[in-house]
Amino acid sequence: MLVSRLALALLAGTAITAAVAAHAQTAPSPAAKPQQEQKPAPAKPEEVVVTGGREAVTVSTDRMSFDVGKDLQTQTGTVADALRNVPGVEVDLEGRVSLRGDQGVTILIDGRPSAMMRGESRGNVLLTMPAGQIERVEVITNPSAAFSPEGSAGVINLVTRRTRSNTRSVTVRANVGGEGRGGVSASIANSAGPLTLTGELNYRRFTTESGLVQDRVRIDGSGNTLTSRQESLQDNTLSARSARFGIDYDLDKKNRLSAEFNWRNNRVESDRDDSVVGAAAGGGFDRESDMAMRMRALGGRASWRKTIATGHEMSADVELEQFRMRREIEGITTPTGGTSTYERIRNAGDRSDLNIKLDYKRAMGEGRSLNIGYQGEISDTDFDFQGARGGSFDTLAPVAGLTNRFDLRQSVHALFATYQIDTGKLELQPGLRLEQVDLDLNQITDGVRAKNDYFRAYPTLHLGYELSASQKLRASYSRRVQRPSGQDLNPYTLYIDPLNLRRGNPDLLPEVTDSFELGWHLRKGGALYSVTAFYRTSRGGVTDVVTDLGSAFLTTRANLATGERAGVEIIANGKLSKTLSYNASATVLWNEIDARIGGVAAPRSGTTGTLRANLTWQPTQKDYVQVSGFLSGDQLLAQGYRRSDGVLNLGYRRKLNDRFSLMLTAQNVLDTAKQVTFIETPTLRDRFEQRGAGRILLFGVTYTLGQSNRRRNDPGFDFDQGGVPQ
C-alpha cells in the first residue's frame, strides 16, 4: 500500500515539478492551428496546449475540454476509465461519478441527455460502455443559462469523434485480454458533397472477480454491543453492445438537416456467495445468489439548422429515447442452524424521454450577441417489482412486501436567454433561465398519489478579462438544481439481501446550489497552466441515511440541511521535450455537511484532495508510451466517509504503418484498486471494504481502410452549436 502511494505521488510530483521547469527553461513551441470543429458560441477557445500536434486542453467561457482521444486507457477501456483521467472527476468501483467531491453530476453525450446516464443504471453503463469513440470530455462546472440547471456539481459532456469532410473510411478496433475479456468495434464514414453518413458498431465483454468485507458494530437500546462480519465474493460478466447511424444533409449553404439513431444493450450477470457471522446479524447465514440485469436504450433525433447571416442562426431539435431495465435475482439463504429459504426477485423499469429544443442566436452589433430559446423535457418512468419466497424454487409464493408498482411523470418547460459582450479585453455574459416543473407520483400498490409543481429562476454570469496576450482571468456564477430520481422518490422498500434494504422518500425536495468560481489561465508556448478557486453552497442536498431496524439495515434518502464546498484546482499541461509531454492536476477541497440526521447531531467537515498525472513519451514517430496514475483522499459522507486507494496504469502503442497499429495496456498494475466506506453514528460503526477487479492486461489492434481530408470541416458550411445541449 505504501509503495503504491509513493509510486503514484512520485509520478504526479515529477510531472508537476517538470512542468514548472519547462515553463522556466523551455522555449515556446509554435501552437498548432485550432481544430475547426463545431465550437460553442459565444464561448471561443483561447488557451490551448498542444501535445503531439493536437489540442490537449481548451478553455472557453464556461468549460474546460480535455482531449482523451490519445489516451491509451480510453482506447481499450470504458467510459469510467476515460473519466478517471479527467481533472476533478472521480469514478468509484461501483461507477458513481463525483465532480470536485459532489455526486450531483449530469452526463451528456454530444450535448444531449441520455436515459442510460440517469438513475441507478448509470454506474453499470459507465463500467461497461466502450470509450474508444470518445474524443473529448468537456467539464462544465458553471454552465450558462442555455444549459439545463440539472446537476448540482455541473455537467460532463462526452464528445464523440467527428467526421471530416471528403472522408471515406472504415476503422476496426479490437482488444483481447485474459479471463474472457475483449471487445471489437467498427466505424464507417462517408462524406462527399452535401451528404455525410456515419455508422458505428461496438461490442465489449468483460469479466471481473470482486470481493467485499463488512465489519459492523451495533449498539442497542440497552447499550449492548453486537458485532457481525460479512464476507462476499462475486464473479461478474459484463457485456455491452451498441450501434449508431447518423446522416447530415446540406440543402444549401444555409440549411442542414440531421438525423441520428442509437441502440445500446448492456447485460450484467453475477454469481455471488455471502457468509455472515455474528450477533449483529442474528447469528448469521450463508447465501448463494445469481443476478442477471439487462438494460436497453433505443433513441432517435432529428434537427434543422439554418444560418441566416454571419452570427445570425436558428435551430430546432427533437429527440425521443426509450430505456428498459430488467433485473432478476435468485437466491438461497440458509440461516445458521436453520432451514434454507428460496427466493426470486424481479425488478423492471421503463423510461421514456421526449426532448424538444428551439435555439435562436443573433449578433447585436460589434462584440455583442443574443441567444434565446426554449427547452422542454417530458419523462415517464414505470417501476414494477415482484418477489416470491418458498421452501424450493418450485414452491415459491408471492410476498406482498416484495411486490410493488410505481409510476412517475415529470415535465420541465424552460425559457432561457444569454447576452454576450466582448470588447476584446473584457468579456461579459449574463444569463437567465426560467423553469416550470410538474411532478406526478403514483404509488399504485399502496394507492398513494402525489403531485408537486414549482417555478424557479436560475441566473448565471460569466466574466473574462485579458491580463495580457497569454494570461486571462475568468469568473463565473450559476445556480444549479439536483432533482431526485424516480427511485429516490419511490417509497417502496427494495430488498437487497437479508441484512440490507433500500427505500426512497416521496417527500424529497430538489437540492439548490449556488456556485462561484475564479480562475487564472496562462498560455506559454505550447503549455497551459490553470488555477481555479471555487466555492459552493447547497440547500436540501439529497444523501444516503442508514438506519438500524434491528433485523436489517435500511438505507433511505434525505435532504441535508446545508452543505458547503470550497477548494482550488490546479492544472498543468504541456511538453517537457520534443518527445515527452505531461498532463498533471491537483484538487484540494474543504467540505462541510450539516445533516443533523441518522444520529449525527453536529455539522461534519473535512479536507481532502486528488492528484493525477499522465506522462507520454514518443521516442519515435511509431512508438507511443504512457504512464498515468491518480490518488484520492477521503470523501466526506453524511454519516461517515469513503476512502479510495490510488491506481497506476501503463500503455504502449506501436504504429506499424498508416493503417495498422498495435496496442498494449495494463490497468491497476499495483493491484491497489479498492475503496472502504466508514459509517459512524452513536448506534452504528460500519466498515465496508470493496476490492476491484485486480490487474487487467489488454492487447489491442486498430486497422483503418480509406481516405480522409485533413481539414476538420468544409469551409463553405460551418454551423455553430452555441455551446448548449441540442
N, C-alpha and C positions, 0 to 999 in steps of 0.2 A: 504493500500500500504506500509506504513512504517513498519507495523507489519510483513508483509510477507518478506520484505527485511531484517529486523533484524533477523527473524527466520532462513532464509537461510544463512545469514552471520554467525550467531551463530553456525549453523550446520557445515559449512565449517571450521570456525575458530577452533571449538572444535576438528575436525579431524586432522587439521594440527598441532595444539598445542600438541595433544596427540601423534602424530607421532614423534615429537621431544622428548617428554618424553619417549616414548617407545624406541627410539634409545639410550637414555642415561641410561635407567634403566632395560629394558627387556633383559634377557639373550637370546642369539641367539638360535633360534629353528632350528632343522635339516630340510634342504630343501628336498622336495620330489623329487624323480627322475624325470628328464625332460621327457615329453611325446615324444615318438619315432615316431612322425608323420613325414610326408614328410616336410623337412625343406629347406629353401632357401640356396643355395650354391653360392658363398663362405661364405655367411652370416651364422654365427653359434651363437645360443643363449648363452649369458654369464651371464647377470644379470636377476635373476628371483625373483618374490615374490610368496610365497605360501599362498593361502587363502583356508582353508578347504581342504588341501591336493592337490591343483591344482594350476598350474602357473596362476597368475593373470596378470602379465606383463612380457614380454620378450623383451629384447633389442638386436638387431643384427646390422650387418654392416650398413644397410640402412633403418631400420624400427623399429617401436615400435608396439608390438602386445598386444592387450587388450582382455582378456577373458570376454566375455559377456554372456557366457552360463548359469551362475548362477544369472544373473541379472533378478529379477522377472518382471520388466517392459518389458524386452525383451521377456520373455516367453508369455506374454499376449498382447503385443503391436506390433507396426510396426517397420520397419527399421528406420524410423525417430526417434522413441523412443530410439532405441538402440544407434544411433549415438549421441544423445543429452547427453549421459553419457560418451562419449569419450573425453579425454583432447584435447583442441584445436579445436574441431569440434562444429559448431553451425548449427542448422536447424531452420529456422523461420516458421511462421504459414502457409506459402504457400509452404513449402517443399524446399526452397532454401538453399543449403548447402554452408557453408564457412569454410575454414580451416585457422586458425590464421588471420581472417579478410579478406581473399581472396576467392571469389566465383569461381575462376578457379580451380575446383576440378574434377578429373576423378574418377569415381566409378567403380570398377571391382567386379565381383562375381567369387570367386575362381580363381582369377588371370586372368580373361578373360573379355573383354568388352561386354557390353550388349546394344542393341539398345534402350531398355526401360530406360536405365540410361543416355540417351543423350537427348538434346533438351528440349523443353518446357514441355514435358510429364513427365520428371523425378520427378518433385515435387509431382505430383499426385501419381506416383508409390511409392515413399518413404512413403507417408502418408497412403497408403493402403496395401502395401506388408507386410504380416506377417513376424515377425522376429524370430519365435520360432526355426527355423532350423539354425540360425546363431550361431556359436560357438565362433568366434573371429573376431575382427575388427583390421586390420593392417593399421597403419598410416605411410605413406612413403612420408615424406616431401621433401627429396632429393633422388629420385630414381637413381639407377645406369643406365648406358647406355643400359643395357639389357631391360629396360622398354621403352615404347613409351614416348617421352617428352611431350605428350599432357597433359595439366592441369598445369597452372602456379603455383597453390598452392601446387600441389603434387597429390598423389594417395591415395584413401581409398579403401582397398580390403576387401570385405565381405567374410569370410571363413565359409563355411557351415560345419555341423557335418560330421565327418569321420566314416567309418565303420571299426570296428576292425575285425581281422581275427578270424575264427572259431566262427562266430556270426550267430544266427538265432533268430530274434526278430521282434516284431510288437509293435509300440508305437502309442498310440492315445492320442491327446491333445484336449481339448475343453474348451471354456470360454464363459460366457454369462454375459451381463450387461443390464442396463436399456435402454429405447428408441430403442429397437430392435437391440442392439449391441451384437455381438458374433462371434464365429469362431470355426472351427474344423479342425484338421489336422491328418493325419495318415502317418507313415513312416514304411517301411519294409526293412529288411536287411537279406541277406542270403549269408554267406561267408564260403565256405568249399573247401579246396584244392586249385586248381588254379583258381577257378571261384568265383567271387563276384558279386552279384546282389543287387541293391538298388532301391528303389522307394519311391516317396512322393506324397501326395495329400493334398492340402490346400484350405480352403475356409474361407473368412472373410467378415463380413458385419458390417458397422459402420455408425452411423448417428450422425450428428453434427448440431448445430444451431450457426451460426456465424453472426457477425454484423460489420458494419463499419460506421464511421462518417468522412466526409471530409469537412474541412473548407478551403475555398480558397479565396485569395485576389489577384485581378489582377489590374495592373496599366497600363492604356492605353497610347497611344502616347501623349495625352494632359495632362497627369498627374492625370487623374481622377481615383479614387479608386472604384473598383467594387468588391462586395463580393457575395459569394454563400455558401450554405451548402447542402451537400448530405448525406442522411441517408439511409442505406441499411440493410435489414435483409434477410439472406439466410439460407434455410434448405437444407442440403446436405445428400445424401445417397451414400456411397462408398462401393463397393464390389470388392473383389479380389479372383480369382480362379487360381490355378497353379498346374502343375503336372510335375514330373521329373522321368526319368528312366535311370539308369546307369548300365553299365556292364564292368567289368575288367576281363581279362583272361590272365593268365601267360602261355605262350607257353612253357617256361622253366625258369630256374632261371635267365636268362639274357634278356628275351624278354617279354614285356607286351603289349597287345592290349587293348584299351579302347574305349568306345563309350558312348555317353550321348545324351538324347533327352529332351528338355524343352518346356513347353507350359505355357503361362501366359495370363490371360484375366482379365482386370480391367475395371470397369464401374463406372462412376460418374454421378449422377443425382442431379440437383439443382433447387430449386424454389426460385426466388429472387424478392423482392419488393424494388423499389427505389423511394425516394421522394427528389426532388431537388427544392430549392427555392433560389432566389437572382438574382441581376442584372448581375453578372458574368456568369450566366447560361442562359442568355437571358430571364429571367423571371421565369424559372423553368419548371418542368414537373414531371409527375408520370409515372412509368414504371413497368410493370409486365413481367417477363420472365421465361422461363423454358429452362434448358440446359441439354443435355444428351451427354456424351462423352464415347466412347468405345475405349479401347486400347488392342491390341492383339499382342503377340510375339510368334513365333514358331522358334525353333532353334535346331541344332544338331551339334555334333562334333565327330571326330574320331582321335585317336592318337596312336602313336607307340613309345615305349621307349625301348632302348637297352643299357644294361650295358656291355661294352667291357672288362673292368678290373676295379680294385679299382680306383676311381677318374677319370675314362675314360668312358664317355657315350654319347649317342646322342638321339635326339627325333625329332619327326615330328608331327605337329598338323594341322588339317584343321577344320574350323568352319564356318557354314553358319547360319545366323539368318535373319528372316523377321519380320518386325514390321509394324503394321497397326493402324492408328488412325482415328476415325470418330467423329465429333462433330457437333451437331445441336442445334441451339438456335431459339426459337420462342418468340417474344416479342411484347408487345403492349405499345406504348408510347403516352401519352396524354399531350400535352403542356398546360400550364395554360391558360384557356380560349380558347383553340383550339380544333381541331378535332383529334381523335386518328389515329395513323398510325400503321399498322401491318407489321411485317417483319419476314422472315425466313432466317437464315444464316446457311450454311453448309460448314464445313471445313474438308478436307480429306488430310491425309498424309500417304505415304507409303515409307518404307525404307528397303533396302536390304544390308546386310553387309557380305562380304566374308573375312575371316582372315586366313592367312597361316603363319606358323612359323616353322623354322628349327633351331635347337639348338645343339651345339657340345661343350662338356667340356672335358678337358684333363689335368691331372696332369703333371706338367713340372719339377718335382723334389720335394725334400722335402720342404714343405711350399709354393709351387708355383703352380698355376693353371691358365689355359687359358679358356675363354668362348667366343665363336664366334657364330654368327648366322645371319639369315635373317628373317625379318618380313614384310609381305605385307598385306595391307588392301584396299579393294575396296568397296566404299559405293555409292549407288544410292538412291536418295531421290526425291520423286514426291509430289508436293503440288497441290491441286485442290480446289479452294474456289468459292462458289456460294452464291449469295444473291438476295433477292427479297423483294419488298415492295408493299403495296396497302391499300385500304380502308377496307379490310377484308382479312381473310386467303383464301377465295375463289377467290379473285380478285388480287392476287399477280402478279407483273410483274418484270422480271429480272432487276437488277440495275447494270450498267456497272462498277461502282466504287466498287462493292462488288463481282465481278466475276474475277477470276484470275487463271492462271495455271503457274507453275514454277517448273523446274527440276534442279537438282544439282547432279553432279557426281564428286567424289573425290577419288583419288588413292594415296596411300602412300607406297613407297618402301624403306626399310631401311636395312642397314648393321650395325652390332654392334659388339663390342669386349670389354671385360674387362679382366684385368690381376691381379691376386691376389698374394700378397706376405705376408706370415705370418711367422715371426721369433720368435713367442712366446710373446715377449714384444711389438713388433710393427707389425701392420697390414697396408698394403697399397694396394689400389685397384683403379688404374686409368682406365678410360673407355672412349670410343668414339663411337658416333652414327652418321651415315651419312644418310640423308633422302632426297629423291626426292618426291615432292608433285606436283600433277597435278590436277587442278580445272577447271571444265567446268560448267558454269552457263547459263541457258536458261530460260529467262523470256518470255514464249510462248505468253502470251496475248499481251504484248507490242512489241513483235518482237525484243527483246534485247538479245544478246548473248555475253558472255564474257568468256575469258579463262585466266587462270593465272597458272604459274608453277614456282617453286623455289626450289633451292637446298641449304640445310643448314647442318651445323655440330653442334653437341651437345656434348660437353665434360663433363665428370663427374670425381670426385675424392673423395675417402673416405679414411680416416686415423683413426687408432685406436692405442692407447698407454696404456699399462698396468702400472698404477702407483704402484699398489700393488695387492695382491690376491683378494681384494674386491673393488678396485677402478679402473676406466678406464676413459680415455679421448677419445672423438670422435670429429672429424672434417670432414666436407664434403662440396662439391661444386657441383652444377649441373646447367645446362642451360635448361630452360623449355620453352614451347610454348603453347599459348592458341589460337586455331584456331576458327574463327567464325562458328557458327552453320548455317545450311541451312536457318532457319527462320531469323537469324541475317542478312543474305545476301539478302533476298528476298525484293526487292524494293516496293512490293505491300503494300498498306495501309490496315491494318486489322482493321475492325470495332469492338470495344469492347462494347461501349454504346454511346448514343448521345453526351456525353462530352469527351470521351476518344477514341483515335485512336492509332494504333501502326504500325510502318513501319521499315523494315530492311534497310540495307545500303550495296549495292553491292561493294562499294569501301573499305570496311573494310579490314584491314591487320591483320595478326596474332600478338598477343602480345608476346613479348620475355622477359623472366625473368631470371636474374642471382641470384642464391640463395646460401647463405653461412650460415653454422651452426657450432657451437662449443658447445659440451655437456660434462658434468661430471656426471658419474653414480657411485653410491655406493651401494653395496650389503652387508647387515649386517644381518646375520642370515636369517630370512625369510622376510626381508623388502628390498624395493628398494627406493632409493632417487635419483632423477634425476633433473638436472638443465641444460637447453639448451638455449643458446643465438642464435638469428637468425637475418639475415639481407637480405632483398630482394629489388632489384631494377628492375623496369619494364619499358619497352618502348612500346608504342602503345596499352595500355590496353583498352579493349572494355567495355563501360559502357552505361547506360541509360541517355538520354538527353531529357528533357521535354520542348516543345515549345508551346507557346500560339498562336493558329491560329485565335483567336477571337471568333469563334463559338464553338470551341472544343480545346482540348489539344492533341498534337501529341507527342508520345514517340518514339524516334528513338535511334539508336546505333551509337556510335562514338569511334574512337581511342583516348585515352588520350595521352598527350604529354609525361609525365613521371609519375612514381609513386614509392614511397619508403615505406618499412615497416621494422621496427626493434623492437625487443622485447625479452622477457625472458619467458620461460615456466618452471614451477616447478611442479614436480610430487612426491608424497609420497604415498607409498602403503605398507601395512603390517598388523601386528596383534598387538592389544593393550593388549590382554589377550588370554587365550585359547579359549574363546568363542566370542570375539569381534574383528573384523577386520575393517580396514578403507581403503579408496581409495580417495585421495584428490589431486586436481590440481588447479593451478592458472596460468593465462597468462596475462602479461602486454604488451601492444602493442602501439607503436607510428606509425602513418600512415600519409603520405603526398600525396596529389593528385594535380598534376598540369594539370588541364583540359583546362582552357582558352576557354571554350565553353559555350553556353547557357546563356550568360550574366555573367559568372564567370570570372573575369579579373585577378585574382591572385591565387597562389597556396593556397590550404586549407590543414590544418593539425590538428591533434588532438591525444590525448592519451586515450586509453580505456583498458578494461580488462575483463576477465571472471574468475569465481570462481565456482568450482564444488566439491562436497563431497558426499561420499557414506559410510554409516555405516552399517555393517552387524553383527547381534547378533544371535548366535546359542546356546541358553541356554541348549538345549538337542540335542540328535542325530536326533530327529524327528521334531524339530521346527527351523524355519529359518525366521528372521525378518530383513527387510531392510528399511532404511530411506535415501533418496537421494534428492539432490536439486542442482540448479545452478543459478547463477546470471550473467548477461551480461551487459557490458557497452554500450555506444553509438557507433554505427558503422558508420564510415565516408563514405559518398557518394560524387559523383562528384558535385552535386548541393545542398547537404544538409547532413542529417544524419538519421539513423534509431535507434530507442530506443526500447528495449525489457525489459519486467519485468521478474523477476525470477519465478521459479516453484519449488514446493515441492511435492515429491512423497513418497508413503508408500507401503510396500508389506509384505505379510506373507505367508509362505508355511508350511503345515503340512504333514509329511510323515507318512501315515498310516501303510504301510508295504513296502517291497522291490519293489512292483509292482504299488502301488497306492498312489497318492499324491493329496492334495487339495491346492488351491492357491487363495489368495485374494489380489488384487492390487487396489490402489487408486492414480490416476494421477491428478495433478493440484489441490491438496486438499485445497489450499488457494484461488482458483479461480483468479489467477493473470496472466494467460497466455494471453498476448496481446502485440501488437507492434504498434509503432507510427512512421511514416515516415514524415520528415520535408524537404520541398524543399524551398530554399531561394535564389532568384535571384533578380536583380533590378526591374524586372517586374512581379514577381510572389512570393507569400507566400502561401505555401500549407501545411496543417496539415492533415495527413491521418492516422486515428486510426482504427486498426483491432482488434477484440476481438476473442479469441479462443473458443473452444468447451465447456468450463466450466469444472466442476468436472466430472471425469469419474471413475466409480467403476466397476470392472470386477471380476467375480468369475470363477476359472478355475479348471480343473481336468486333471490328467495325469495317464495313465494306460499303463504298458509295459508287454508284454507277450513274453517269450522266454528266451534264454540264450545268454551270450556274454563272450568271452575271455577277460580278463582284460588287456592283452597285446595289445599295440596300433597297432602293425603290425607284420607280420610274419618275424622273423629274417632271414629267408632264402631268402627273396626278399624285398629289400627296395630301391625304386627309389628316386632319389633326383631331385626335380623340378627346382633347380637352382635359385629360387627367382625371376623368371621372369614370366610375364603372358603367359600362354600357349594357 
